[in-house]
Amino acid sequence: MKIKNNIVFFSLMIVISITNAHAIFEGGWGSGGGKAVVCFDSPKIAEIVQKTEGVISSQYLSNITYMETLDLFHARNVVGETQIHRVAANESYVEFLDRMIQKIQVIDPFFAREIIKSKNEFNKRIIGFKHGPVDPTHDENYAEFQFVDQCVLTNVAVQKWDEGMNGYRLHIDTRLFNHIRFSEESKATLMLHEYLYQVAREKGERDSKSTRDLISAVLTDSPDINLKEYITEFGF
């Protein structure tokens, strides 16, 4: 399969056994939206990173040839969306993110208010930037594909319970978030996922699959996608 932006070629292998897929990804809390598909210029490096649960040592940052949030990867390669919203010229990821929230607001103002509330909470007090790896998590519930060869899943960000705050705090690995291979679309998608995932947590979700499906619908510019149906499936 060829990545549409021609950054890198990599292969995917369908996971036949759901049991095996769960064994690969079972684990603790966090946010699968903080995950990214990362590919390296060496299968050996990918193997090393895979053995450390996707934690990337700083010495391998220059070996990254491709990096995209799992949500964007899912929209392009699993859902198969070819009409994806793009960051416009001179538009920051923050502005792009607001544009995607406005798209939701047109369809469902009440749901959009919940997202904006979540966004404001994150921006005021619960984002922590770290120049180093964040704790690996395995709640993405991603049984569709297993990444092979030179690509792995890694955490760019993770939501972890903070006893002092009595709430979840978002930790971001700035080495990856600000990496040259991490696009503005990926930055915006990561943050949108975290806002949505907090809303999902409040209504009882325990993995990020429903959030990822909704974001695929938000990202698409296709007239064939009924965003309201996805919002309803999400629980609103």
Backbone hydrogen bonds, N-H to C=O, Kabsch-Sander energy under -0.5 kcal/mol:
donor,donor_aa,acceptor,acceptor_aa,energy
3,I,1,M,-0.5
3,I,8,V,-1.0
6,N,3,I,-2.2
10,F,1,M,-1.0
13,M,146,Q,-1.8
15,V,144,E,-0.8
16,I,14,I,-0.8
18,I,16,I,-0.6
21,A,17,S,-2.0
22,H,18,I,-2.4
23,A,19,T,-1.8
24,I,20,N,-1.9
25,F,21,A,-1.8
26,E,22,H,-1.9
34,G,31,S,-2.1
35,K,32,G,-1.7
36,A,154,T,-2.4
37,V,68,E,-3.3
38,V,36,A,-0.6
38,V,152,V,-2.9
39,C,66,Y,-2.8
40,F,150,Q,-2.5
41,D,63,N,-1.7
46,A,42,S,-1.9
47,E,43,P,-2.1
48,I,44,K,-2.0
49,V,45,I,-2.6
50,Q,46,A,-2.5
51,K,47,E,-1.9
52,T,48,I,-0.8
52,T,49,V,-0.8
53,E,50,Q,-1.5
54,G,49,V,-2.4
55,V,52,T,-1.4
57,S,55,V,-0.6
60,Y,57,S,-2.2
61,L,58,S,-1.4
63,N,60,Y,-1.2
64,I,61,L,-1.3
65,T,39,C,-2.7
66,Y,39,C,-1.3
67,M,181,R,-0.6
68,E,37,V,-1.8
70,L,35,K,-2.3
73,F,69,T,-2.5
74,H,70,L,-2.8
75,A,71,D,-2.3
76,R,72,L,-2.4
77,N,73,F,-3.0
78,V,73,F,-0.5
78,V,74,H,-1.8
79,V,74,H,-2.8
80,G,74,H,-0.5
81,E,75,A,-2.9
84,I,82,T,-1.1
85,H,219,L,-3.2
91,E,88,A,-2.2
96,F,92,S,-2.4
97,L,93,Y,-2.5
98,D,94,V,-2.2
99,R,95,E,-1.9
100,M,96,F,-1.9
101,I,97,L,-2.1
102,Q,98,D,-2.3
103,K,99,R,-1.5
104,I,100,M,-1.6
105,Q,101,I,-2.3
106,V,102,Q,-1.7
107,I,103,K,-1.0
108,D,104,I,-3.2
112,A,108,D,-2.2
113,R,109,P,-1.9
114,E,110,F,-1.4
115,I,111,F,-1.8
116,I,112,A,-2.6
117,K,113,R,-2.3
118,S,114,E,-2.1
119,K,115,I,-2.8
120,N,116,I,-2.6
121,E,117,K,-1.9
122,F,118,S,-2.2
123,N,119,K,-2.7
124,K,120,N,-1.9
125,R,121,E,-1.9
126,I,121,E,-0.8
126,I,122,F,-1.1
128,G,126,I,-0.5
128,G,170,L,-3.8
130,K,172,I,-2.9
132,G,130,K,-1.9
138,H,28,G,-0.7
143,A,141,N,-0.8
146,Q,13,M,-2.0
148,V,11,S,-1.1
151,C,148,V,-1.1
152,V,38,V,-2.7
154,T,36,A,-2.2
156,V,34,G,-4.1
156,V,154,T,-0.6
157,A,34,G,-1.2
158,V,171,H,-2.0
160,K,158,V,-0.6
160,K,169,R,-2.4
162,D,167,G,-3.2
163,E,161,W,-0.6
166,N,162,D,-1.6
167,G,162,D,-1.5
169,R,160,K,-2.8
170,L,126,I,-3.7
171,H,158,V,-2.9
171,H,169,R,-0.6
172,I,128,G,-2.9
173,D,156,V,-3.3
174,T,130,K,-2.3
174,T,172,I,-1.0
175,R,130,K,-0.5
176,L,173,D,-0.9
177,F,173,D,-2.6
178,N,174,T,-2.0
179,H,176,L,-1.3
182,F,179,H,-1.7
183,S,67,M,-0.5
183,S,181,R,-0.9
187,K,183,S,-2.2
188,A,184,E,-2.5
189,T,185,E,-2.6
190,L,186,S,-2.6
191,M,187,K,-2.1
192,L,188,A,-2.6
193,H,189,T,-2.4
194,E,190,L,-2.0
195,Y,191,M,-2.2
196,L,192,L,-2.6
197,Y,193,H,-3.1
198,Q,194,E,-1.7
199,V,195,Y,-1.4
200,A,196,L,-2.5
201,R,197,Y,-2.6
202,E,198,Q,-1.8
203,K,199,V,-0.9
203,K,200,A,-0.6
204,G,201,R,-2.0
205,E,200,A,-2.5
208,S,139,D,-1.7
212,R,208,S,-2.4
213,D,209,K,-2.4
214,L,210,S,-2.0
215,I,211,T,-2.3
216,S,212,R,-1.8
217,A,213,D,-1.3
218,V,214,L,-2.1
219,L,215,I,-2.7
220,T,216,S,-1.2
221,D,83,Q,-3.9
225,I,222,S,-1.3
226,N,224,D,-0.5
227,L,225,I,-1.0
229,E,226,N,-0.6
230,Y,226,N,-1.2
231,I,227,L,-2.2
232,T,228,K,-2.3
233,E,229,E,-2.3
234,F,230,Y,-1.6
235,G,231,I,-0.8
235,G,232,T,-0.9
236,F,231,I,-2.0
